[in-house]
């Protein structure tokens, strides 16, 4: 899943990473999967003692270019 999301899951926090190319469209009710040229990013995880800290790191401030093949 190439879209940043977080949710409570099995007693912990679940996070999905954004894409470094195209983001998946937001599908809340089972719509067909689409890709959007939104700004790109990735997740960086840092262990701090017995805890983990997750940072979202932007790769670009502009949307990813799209092309026709």
Phi and psi restraints in degrees (range 20) as a CNS / XPLOR table:
assign (resid 1 and name C) (resid 2 and name N)
       (resid 2 and name CA) (resid 2 and name C) 1.0 -101.4 20.0 2
assign (resid 2 and name N) (resid 2 and name CA)
       (resid 2 and name C) (resid 3 and name N) 1.0 66.7 20.0 2
assign (resid 2 and name C) (resid 3 and name N)
       (resid 3 and name CA) (resid 3 and name C) 1.0 -155.5 20.0 2
assign (resid 3 and name N) (resid 3 and name CA)
       (resid 3 and name C) (resid 4 and name N) 1.0 133.2 20.0 2
assign (resid 3 and name C) (resid 4 and name N)
       (resid 4 and name CA) (resid 4 and name C) 1.0 -72.0 20.0 2
assign (resid 4 and name N) (resid 4 and name CA)
       (resid 4 and name C) (resid 5 and name N) 1.0 119.4 20.0 2
assign (resid 4 and name C) (resid 5 and name N)
       (resid 5 and name CA) (resid 5 and name C) 1.0 -140.5 20.0 2
assign (resid 5 and name N) (resid 5 and name CA)
       (resid 5 and name C) (resid 6 and name N) 1.0 155.4 20.0 2
assign (resid 5 and name C) (resid 6 and name N)
       (resid 6 and name CA) (resid 6 and name C) 1.0 -136.9 20.0 2
assign (resid 6 and name N) (resid 6 and name CA)
       (resid 6 and name C) (resid 7 and name N) 1.0 148.4 20.0 2
assign (resid 6 and name C) (resid 7 and name N)
       (resid 7 and name CA) (resid 7 and name C) 1.0 -159.1 20.0 2
assign (resid 7 and name N) (resid 7 and name CA)
       (resid 7 and name C) (resid 8 and name N) 1.0 152.6 20.0 2
assign (resid 7 and name C) (resid 8 and name N)
       (resid 8 and name CA) (resid 8 and name C) 1.0 -75.1 20.0 2
assign (resid 8 and name N) (resid 8 and name CA)
       (resid 8 and name C) (resid 9 and name N) 1.0 133.2 20.0 2
assign (resid 8 and name C) (resid 9 and name N)
       (resid 9 and name CA) (resid 9 and name C) 1.0 -152.9 20.0 2
assign (resid 9 and name N) (resid 9 and name CA)
       (resid 9 and name C) (resid 10 and name N) 1.0 123.4 20.0 2
assign (resid 9 and name C) (resid 10 and name N)
       (resid 10 and name CA) (resid 10 and name C) 1.0 51.4 20.0 2
assign (resid 10 and name N) (resid 10 and name CA)
       (resid 10 and name C) (resid 11 and name N) 1.0 41.5 20.0 2
assign (resid 10 and name C) (resid 11 and name N)
       (resid 11 and name CA) (resid 11 and name C) 1.0 78.6 20.0 2
assign (resid 11 and name N) (resid 11 and name CA)
       (resid 11 and name C) (resid 12 and name N) 1.0 13.5 20.0 2
assign (resid 11 and name C) (resid 12 and name N)
       (resid 12 and name CA) (resid 12 and name C) 1.0 -142.3 20.0 2
assign (resid 12 and name N) (resid 12 and name CA)
       (resid 12 and name C) (resid 13 and name N) 1.0 -172.1 20.0 2
assign (resid 12 and name C) (resid 13 and name N)
       (resid 13 and name CA) (resid 13 and name C) 1.0 -107.1 20.0 2
assign (resid 13 and name N) (resid 13 and name CA)
       (resid 13 and name C) (resid 14 and name N) 1.0 129.2 20.0 2
assign (resid 13 and name C) (resid 14 and name N)
       (resid 14 and name CA) (resid 14 and name C) 1.0 -103.7 20.0 2
assign (resid 14 and name N) (resid 14 and name CA)
       (resid 14 and name C) (resid 15 and name N) 1.0 133.8 20.0 2
assign (resid 14 and name C) (resid 15 and name N)
       (resid 15 and name CA) (resid 15 and name C) 1.0 -131.8 20.0 2
assign (resid 15 and name N) (resid 15 and name CA)
       (resid 15 and name C) (resid 16 and name N) 1.0 136.4 20.0 2
assign (resid 15 and name C) (resid 16 and name N)
       (resid 16 and name CA) (resid 16 and name C) 1.0 -109.7 20.0 2
assign (resid 16 and name N) (resid 16 and name CA)
       (resid 16 and name C) (resid 17 and name N) 1.0 146.2 20.0 2
assign (resid 16 and name C) (resid 17 and name N)
       (resid 17 and name CA) (resid 17 and name C) 1.0 -87.5 20.0 2
assign (resid 17 and name N) (resid 17 and name CA)
       (resid 17 and name C) (resid 18 and name N) 1.0 147.0 20.0 2
assign (resid 17 and name C) (resid 18 and name N)
       (resid 18 and name CA) (resid 18 and name C) 1.0 -70.8 20.0 2
assign (resid 18 and name N) (resid 18 and name CA)
       (resid 18 and name C) (resid 19 and name N) 1.0 169.3 20.0 2
assign (resid 18 and name C) (resid 19 and name N)
       (resid 19 and name CA) (resid 19 and name C) 1.0 -91.2 20.0 2
assign (resid 19 and name N) (resid 19 and name CA)
       (resid 19 and name C) (resid 20 and name N) 1.0 153.9 20.0 2
assign (resid 19 and name C) (resid 20 and name N)
       (resid 20 and name CA) (resid 20 and name C) 1.0 -92.0 20.0 2
assign (resid 20 and name N) (resid 20 and name CA)
       (resid 20 and name C) (resid 21 and name N) 1.0 6.7 20.0 2
assign (resid 20 and name C) (resid 21 and name N)
       (resid 21 and name CA) (resid 21 and name C) 1.0 -130.4 20.0 2
assign (resid 21 and name N) (resid 21 and name CA)
       (resid 21 and name C) (resid 22 and name N) 1.0 -89.6 20.0 2
assign (resid 21 and name C) (resid 22 and name N)
       (resid 22 and name CA) (resid 22 and name C) 1.0 -114.2 20.0 2
assign (resid 22 and name N) (resid 22 and name CA)
       (resid 22 and name C) (resid 23 and name N) 1.0 141.0 20.0 2
assign (resid 22 and name C) (resid 23 and name N)
       (resid 23 and name CA) (resid 23 and name C) 1.0 -85.7 20.0 2
assign (resid 23 and name N) (resid 23 and name CA)
       (resid 23 and name C) (resid 24 and name N) 1.0 146.7 20.0 2
assign (resid 23 and name C) (resid 24 and name N)
       (resid 24 and name CA) (resid 24 and name C) 1.0 -71.1 20.0 2
assign (resid 24 and name N) (resid 24 and name CA)
       (resid 24 and name C) (resid 25 and name N) 1.0 142.4 20.0 2
assign (resid 24 and name C) (resid 25 and name N)
       (resid 25 and name CA) (resid 25 and name C) 1.0 -65.7 20.0 2
assign (resid 25 and name N) (resid 25 and name CA)
       (resid 25 and name C) (resid 26 and name N) 1.0 153.5 20.0 2
assign (resid 25 and name C) (resid 26 and name N)
       (resid 26 and name CA) (resid 26 and name C) 1.0 -76.6 20.0 2
assign (resid 26 and name N) (resid 26 and name CA)
       (resid 26 and name C) (resid 27 and name N) 1.0 111.1 20.0 2
assign (resid 26 and name C) (resid 27 and name N)
       (resid 27 and name CA) (resid 27 and name C) 1.0 -116.2 20.0 2
assign (resid 27 and name N) (resid 27 and name CA)
       (resid 27 and name C) (resid 28 and name N) 1.0 103.2 20.0 2
assign (resid 27 and name C) (resid 28 and name N)
       (resid 28 and name CA) (resid 28 and name C) 1.0 -92.1 20.0 2
assign (resid 28 and name N) (resid 28 and name CA)
       (resid 28 and name C) (resid 29 and name N) 1.0 -21.8 20.0 2
assign (resid 28 and name C) (resid 29 and name N)
       (resid 29 and name CA) (resid 29 and name C) 1.0 -129.4 20.0 2
assign (resid 29 and name N) (resid 29 and name CA)
       (resid 29 and name C) (resid 30 and name N) 1.0 37.1 20.0 2
assign (resid 29 and name C) (resid 30 and name N)
       (resid 30 and name CA) (resid 30 and name C) 1.0 77.7 20.0 2
assign (resid 30 and name N) (resid 30 and name CA)
       (resid 30 and name C) (resid 31 and name N) 1.0 22.7 20.0 2
assign (resid 30 and name C) (resid 31 and name N)
       (resid 31 and name CA) (resid 31 and name C) 1.0 -64.6 20.0 2
assign (resid 31 and name N) (resid 31 and name CA)
       (resid 31 and name C) (resid 32 and name N) 1.0 164.1 20.0 2
assign (resid 31 and name C) (resid 32 and name N)
       (resid 32 and name CA) (resid 32 and name C) 1.0 -62.7 20.0 2
assign (resid 32 and name N) (resid 32 and name CA)
       (resid 32 and name C) (resid 33 and name N) 1.0 145.5 20.0 2
assign (resid 32 and name C) (resid 33 and name N)
       (resid 33 and name CA) (resid 33 and name C) 1.0 -70.3 20.0 2
assign (resid 33 and name N) (resid 33 and name CA)
       (resid 33 and name C) (resid 34 and name N) 1.0 129.1 20.0 2
assign (resid 33 and name C) (resid 34 and name N)
       (resid 34 and name CA) (resid 34 and name C) 1.0 -127.8 20.0 2
assign (resid 34 and name N) (resid 34 and name CA)
       (resid 34 and name C) (resid 35 and name N) 1.0 162.6 20.0 2
assign (resid 34 and name C) (resid 35 and name N)
       (resid 35 and name CA) (resid 35 and name C) 1.0 -120.4 20.0 2
assign (resid 35 and name N) (resid 35 and name CA)
       (resid 35 and name C) (resid 36 and name N) 1.0 138.5 20.0 2
assign (resid 35 and name C) (resid 36 and name N)
       (resid 36 and name CA) (resid 36 and name C) 1.0 -120.5 20.0 2
assign (resid 36 and name N) (resid 36 and name CA)
       (resid 36 and name C) (resid 37 and name N) 1.0 143.6 20.0 2
assign (resid 36 and name C) (resid 37 and name N)
       (resid 37 and name CA) (resid 37 and name C) 1.0 -82.7 20.0 2
assign (resid 37 and name N) (resid 37 and name CA)
       (resid 37 and name C) (resid 38 and name N) 1.0 68.8 20.0 2
assign (resid 37 and name C) (resid 38 and name N)
       (resid 38 and name CA) (resid 38 and name C) 1.0 -96.7 20.0 2
assign (resid 38 and name N) (resid 38 and name CA)
       (resid 38 and name C) (resid 39 and name N) 1.0 164.8 20.0 2
assign (resid 38 and name C) (resid 39 and name N)
       (resid 39 and name CA) (resid 39 and name C) 1.0 -54.5 20.0 2
assign (resid 39 and name N) (resid 39 and name CA)
       (resid 39 and name C) (resid 40 and name N) 1.0 145.2 20.0 2
assign (resid 39 and name C) (resid 40 and name N)
       (resid 40 and name CA) (resid 40 and name C) 1.0 -97.7 20.0 2
assign (resid 40 and name N) (resid 40 and name CA)
       (resid 40 and name C) (resid 41 and name N) 1.0 157.3 20.0 2
assign (resid 40 and name C) (resid 41 and name N)
       (resid 41 and name CA) (resid 41 and name C) 1.0 -165.6 20.0 2
assign (resid 41 and name N) (resid 41 and name CA)
       (resid 41 and name C) (resid 42 and name N) 1.0 174.8 20.0 2
assign (resid 41 and name C) (resid 42 and name N)
       (resid 42 and name CA) (resid 42 and name C) 1.0 -147.2 20.0 2
assign (resid 42 and name N) (resid 42 and name CA)
       (resid 42 and name C) (resid 43 and name N) 1.0 167.4 20.0 2
assign (resid 42 and name C) (resid 43 and name N)
       (resid 43 and name CA) (resid 43 and name C) 1.0 -99.2 20.0 2
assign (resid 43 and name N) (resid 43 and name CA)
       (resid 43 and name C) (resid 44 and name N) 1.0 136.8 20.0 2
assign (resid 43 and name C) (resid 44 and name N)
       (resid 44 and name CA) (resid 44 and name C) 1.0 -118.9 20.0 2
assign (resid 44 and name N) (resid 44 and name CA)
       (resid 44 and name C) (resid 45 and name N) 1.0 122.9 20.0 2
assign (resid 44 and name C) (resid 45 and name N)
       (resid 45 and name CA) (resid 45 and name C) 1.0 -103.7 20.0 2
assign (resid 45 and name N) (resid 45 and name CA)
       (resid 45 and name C) (resid 46 and name N) 1.0 134.0 20.0 2
assign (resid 45 and name C) (resid 46 and name N)
       (resid 46 and name CA) (resid 46 and name C) 1.0 -126.4 20.0 2
assign (resid 46 and name N) (resid 46 and name CA)
       (resid 46 and name C) (resid 47 and name N) 1.0 126.5 20.0 2
assign (resid 46 and name C) (resid 47 and name N)
       (resid 47 and name CA) (resid 47 and name C) 1.0 -86.9 20.0 2
assign (resid 47 and name N) (resid 47 and name CA)
       (resid 47 and name C) (resid 48 and name N) 1.0 128.7 20.0 2
assign (resid 47 and name C) (resid 48 and name N)
       (resid 48 and name CA) (resid 48 and name C) 1.0 -128.9 20.0 2
assign (resid 48 and name N) (resid 48 and name CA)
       (resid 48 and name C) (resid 49 and name N) 1.0 97.7 20.0 2
assign (resid 48 and name C) (resid 49 and name N)
       (resid 49 and name CA) (resid 49 and name C) 1.0 67.3 20.0 2
assign (resid 49 and name N) (resid 49 and name CA)
       (resid 49 and name C) (resid 50 and name N) 1.0 -122.0 20.0 2
assign (resid 49 and name C) (resid 50 and name N)
       (resid 50 and name CA) (resid 50 and name C) 1.0 -99.8 20.0 2
assign (resid 50 and name N) (resid 50 and name CA)
       (resid 50 and name C) (resid 51 and name N) 1.0 7.9 20.0 2
assign (resid 50 and name C) (resid 51 and name N)
       (resid 51 and name CA) (resid 51 and name C) 1.0 -111.9 20.0 2
assign (resid 51 and name N) (resid 51 and name CA)
       (resid 51 and name C) (resid 52 and name N) 1.0 163.5 20.0 2
assign (resid 51 and name C) (resid 52 and name N)
       (resid 52 and name CA) (resid 52 and name C) 1.0 -118.4 20.0 2
assign (resid 52 and name N) (resid 52 and name CA)
       (resid 52 and name C) (resid 53 and name N) 1.0 140.4 20.0 2
assign (resid 52 and name C) (resid 53 and name N)
       (resid 53 and name CA) (resid 53 and name C) 1.0 -119.1 20.0 2
assign (resid 53 and name N) (resid 53 and name CA)
       (resid 53 and name C) (resid 54 and name N) 1.0 131.3 20.0 2
assign (resid 53 and name C) (resid 54 and name N)
       (resid 54 and name CA) (resid 54 and name C) 1.0 -113.4 20.0 2
assign (resid 54 and name N) (resid 54 and name CA)
       (resid 54 and name C) (resid 55 and name N) 1.0 127.9 20.0 2
assign (resid 54 and name C) (resid 55 and name N)
       (resid 55 and name CA) (resid 55 and name C) 1.0 -110.5 20.0 2
assign (resid 55 and name N) (resid 55 and name CA)
       (resid 55 and name C) (resid 56 and name N) 1.0 139.0 20.0 2
assign (resid 55 and name C) (resid 56 and name N)
       (resid 56 and name CA) (resid 56 and name C) 1.0 -93.4 20.0 2
assign (resid 56 and name N) (resid 56 and name CA)
       (resid 56 and name C) (resid 57 and name N) 1.0 120.0 20.0 2
assign (resid 56 and name C) (resid 57 and name N)
       (resid 57 and name CA) (resid 57 and name C) 1.0 -108.9 20.0 2
assign (resid 57 and name N) (resid 57 and name CA)
       (resid 57 and name C) (resid 58 and name N) 1.0 115.0 20.0 2
assign (resid 57 and name C) (resid 58 and name N)
       (resid 58 and name CA) (resid 58 and name C) 1.0 -66.5 20.0 2
assign (resid 58 and name N) (resid 58 and name CA)
       (resid 58 and name C) (resid 59 and name N) 1.0 139.4 20.0 2
assign (resid 58 and name C) (resid 59 and name N)
       (resid 59 and name CA) (resid 59 and name C) 1.0 -98.6 20.0 2
assign (resid 59 and name N) (resid 59 and name CA)
       (resid 59 and name C) (resid 60 and name N) 1.0 -35.9 20.0 2
assign (resid 59 and name C) (resid 60 and name N)
       (resid 60 and name CA) (resid 60 and name C) 1.0 -140.8 20.0 2
assign (resid 60 and name N) (resid 60 and name CA)
       (resid 60 and name C) (resid 61 and name N) 1.0 154.2 20.0 2
assign (resid 60 and name C) (resid 61 and name N)
       (resid 61 and name CA) (resid 61 and name C) 1.0 -95.0 20.0 2
assign (resid 61 and name N) (resid 61 and name CA)
       (resid 61 and name C) (resid 62 and name N) 1.0 -13.8 20.0 2
assign (resid 61 and name C) (resid 62 and name N)
       (resid 62 and name CA) (resid 62 and name C) 1.0 -103.4 20.0 2
assign (resid 62 and name N) (resid 62 and name CA)
       (resid 62 and name C) (resid 63 and name N) 1.0 161.4 20.0 2
assign (resid 62 and name C) (resid 63 and name N)
       (resid 63 and name CA) (resid 63 and name C) 1.0 -70.0 20.0 2
assign (resid 63 and name N) (resid 63 and name CA)
       (resid 63 and name C) (resid 64 and name N) 1.0 150.6 20.0 2
assign (resid 63 and name C) (resid 64 and name N)
       (resid 64 and name CA) (resid 64 and name C) 1.0 -66.3 20.0 2
assign (resid 64 and name N) (resid 64 and name CA)
       (resid 64 and name C) (resid 65 and name N) 1.0 142.3 20.0 2
assign (resid 64 and name C) (resid 65 and name N)
       (resid 65 and name CA) (resid 65 and name C) 1.0 -70.1 20.0 2
assign (resid 65 and name N) (resid 65 and name CA)
       (resid 65 and name C) (resid 66 and name N) 1.0 147.1 20.0 2
assign (resid 65 and name C) (resid 66 and name N)
       (resid 66 and name CA) (resid 66 and name C) 1.0 -112.6 20.0 2
assign (resid 66 and name N) (resid 66 and name CA)
       (resid 66 and name C) (resid 67 and name N) 1.0 152.2 20.0 2
assign (resid 66 and name C) (resid 67 and name N)
       (resid 67 and name CA) (resid 67 and name C) 1.0 -141.0 20.0 2
assign (resid 67 and name N) (resid 67 and name CA)
       (resid 67 and name C) (resid 68 and name N) 1.0 161.0 20.0 2
assign (resid 67 and name C) (resid 68 and name N)
       (resid 68 and name CA) (resid 68 and name C) 1.0 -102.9 20.0 2
assign (resid 68 and name N) (resid 68 and name CA)
       (resid 68 and name C) (resid 69 and name N) 1.0 132.9 20.0 2
